[in-house]
Amino acid sequence: VLFRSTYAGEMQTGIINLWGKGDFTNPTTAIPLYVNGSTMISMPDNSVWLVKLRLIVGQVGSLIDASVSGEYNLHIAQSGGTISLKNVTTIDETPIDITGRFEIDLAISGSTFCPLINLADGASYPYRSINISAQLSYTQYHYE
């Protein structure tokens, strides 16, 4: 959604659907979340985003053996061609039959990024066959 502003893209909001699959083999193994499972998110230079990231995580065995729902706020900025994660706040995290807590970080390549989800403080690694579906909604201010 574009707002009436001084120039196109100065202020806007959007929703990006993401997903990822993998294993939490140890406390430092992260699962990346991509658009369509393979594409990173583009962010314009000289912009700041307030991001709300919502996750549903399922560990699949013969059935869904464990799950976690979570909601997080992220402050992401790009200035001078460098993307940085400024802050992450956990709003809610509800684990069912899994222990630990999620840590959110970013994989960054140029002016693109993808969220990285890591399971910290797990009781019995590895956690295999993890499937994550996510929604990233953002509010942007962009300066030209």
C-alpha positions as CSV (number, residue, x, y, z in Angstrom):
1,V,0.0,0.0,0.0
2,L,1.4,3.4,-1.0
3,F,0.5,6.5,0.9
4,R,0.3,10.0,-0.5
5,S,3.8,11.4,0.2
6,T,6.5,13.6,-1.3
7,Y,7.7,10.9,-3.7
8,A,6.8,7.3,-4.6
9,G,7.7,4.8,-1.9
10,E,8.5,7.3,0.8
11,M,5.9,5.7,3.1
12,Q,4.4,2.3,2.4
13,T,3.3,-0.9,4.0
14,G,3.2,-4.5,2.8
15,I,2.9,-8.2,3.6
16,I,5.4,-10.8,2.5
17,N,4.7,-14.5,2.9
18,L,7.8,-16.7,3.8
19,W,8.6,-20.3,4.5
20,G,11.6,-22.5,5.3
21,K,12.4,-26.1,6.1
22,G,15.3,-27.7,7.8
23,D,16.7,-29.1,11.1
24,F,17.7,-27.5,14.3
25,T,20.8,-29.7,14.8
26,N,22.3,-27.6,17.6
27,P,21.7,-24.2,19.3
28,T,23.5,-22.3,16.5
29,T,21.8,-23.9,13.4
30,A,19.4,-21.5,11.9
31,I,16.6,-22.1,9.3
32,P,16.3,-19.3,6.7
33,L,12.9,-18.0,5.7
34,Y,12.6,-17.1,2.0
35,V,9.9,-15.7,-0.3
36,N,8.6,-18.8,-2.2
37,G,11.2,-20.9,-0.4
38,S,14.2,-19.4,-2.3
39,T,14.1,-15.6,-2.8
40,M,15.5,-13.0,-0.4
41,I,13.6,-9.8,0.4
42,S,14.7,-6.6,-1.3
43,M,14.9,-3.4,0.8
44,P,15.5,0.0,-0.6
45,D,18.5,2.0,0.5
46,N,18.0,4.8,3.0
47,S,15.0,3.3,4.6
48,V,13.8,1.9,7.9
49,W,11.2,-0.8,8.5
50,L,9.1,-1.8,11.5
51,V,8.5,-5.5,10.9
52,K,6.0,-7.8,12.5
53,L,7.0,-11.4,12.0
54,R,4.5,-14.1,12.7
55,L,5.6,-17.8,12.7
56,I,4.0,-21.1,12.9
57,V,6.5,-23.9,13.3
58,G,5.8,-27.6,12.9
59,Q,8.0,-30.6,13.6
60,V,6.8,-33.4,11.3
61,G,7.3,-37.1,12.1
62,S,4.5,-39.4,11.4
63,L,2.2,-36.5,12.4
64,I,2.9,-33.0,13.6
65,D,4.9,-34.0,16.7
66,A,5.6,-30.5,18.0
67,S,4.7,-26.9,17.2
68,V,5.4,-23.3,18.1
69,S,3.6,-20.1,17.3
70,G,5.4,-16.8,17.7
71,E,5.1,-13.1,17.0
72,Y,8.1,-10.8,17.0
73,N,8.8,-7.1,16.2
74,L,11.9,-6.2,14.3
75,H,13.5,-2.8,13.5
76,I,15.5,-3.1,10.3
77,A,17.4,-0.2,8.6
78,Q,19.4,0.2,5.4
79,S,21.6,3.2,5.0
80,G,24.6,3.7,2.7
81,G,24.0,0.2,1.1
82,T,24.2,-1.6,4.5
83,I,21.2,-3.5,6.0
84,S,21.3,-3.9,9.8
85,L,19.0,-5.5,12.3
86,K,18.6,-2.9,15.1
87,N,16.3,-4.6,17.5
88,V,14.1,-7.8,18.0
89,T,11.3,-7.9,20.6
90,T,9.4,-11.1,21.3
91,I,5.7,-10.4,21.6
92,D,4.5,-14.0,22.1
93,E,5.9,-17.5,21.8
94,T,3.9,-20.6,22.5
95,P,5.8,-23.9,22.3
96,I,3.8,-27.2,22.3
97,D,5.9,-30.4,22.9
98,I,9.2,-28.6,22.2
99,T,11.6,-26.8,24.5
100,G,13.7,-23.7,23.9
101,R,13.1,-20.2,22.6
102,F,13.6,-18.7,19.2
103,E,16.3,-16.2,18.3
104,I,15.7,-14.1,15.2
105,D,18.5,-12.8,13.0
106,L,19.0,-11.8,9.4
107,A,21.0,-13.3,6.5
108,I,22.1,-10.3,4.4
109,S,23.4,-10.1,0.9
110,G,23.8,-6.6,-0.6
111,S,20.4,-4.9,-0.4
112,T,18.5,-8.2,0.3
113,F,17.9,-10.1,3.4
114,C,16.0,-13.1,4.9
115,P,15.0,-13.8,8.5
116,L,17.0,-16.6,10.2
117,I,15.2,-18.6,12.9
118,N,17.3,-20.4,15.5
119,L,16.1,-22.6,18.4
120,A,18.2,-21.7,21.5
121,D,18.1,-23.6,24.8
122,G,16.5,-26.7,23.3
123,A,16.5,-29.8,25.6
124,S,17.3,-32.5,23.1
125,Y,19.0,-31.6,19.8
126,P,18.6,-32.4,17.0
127,Y,15.1,-31.3,16.2
128,R,14.5,-32.7,12.7
129,S,12.0,-32.1,9.9
130,I,11.1,-28.5,10.9
131,N,8.7,-26.6,8.7
132,I,8.1,-22.9,9.2
133,S,5.4,-20.8,7.6
134,A,5.6,-17.0,8.3
135,Q,4.1,-13.7,7.5
136,L,6.2,-10.6,7.5
137,S,4.3,-7.3,7.5
138,Y,6.3,-4.1,7.3
139,T,5.8,-0.3,7.6
140,Q,8.5,1.7,5.7
141,Y,9.9,5.1,5.7
142,H,12.2,5.7,2.7
143,Y,14.3,8.8,2.1
144,E,15.5,10.0,-1.3
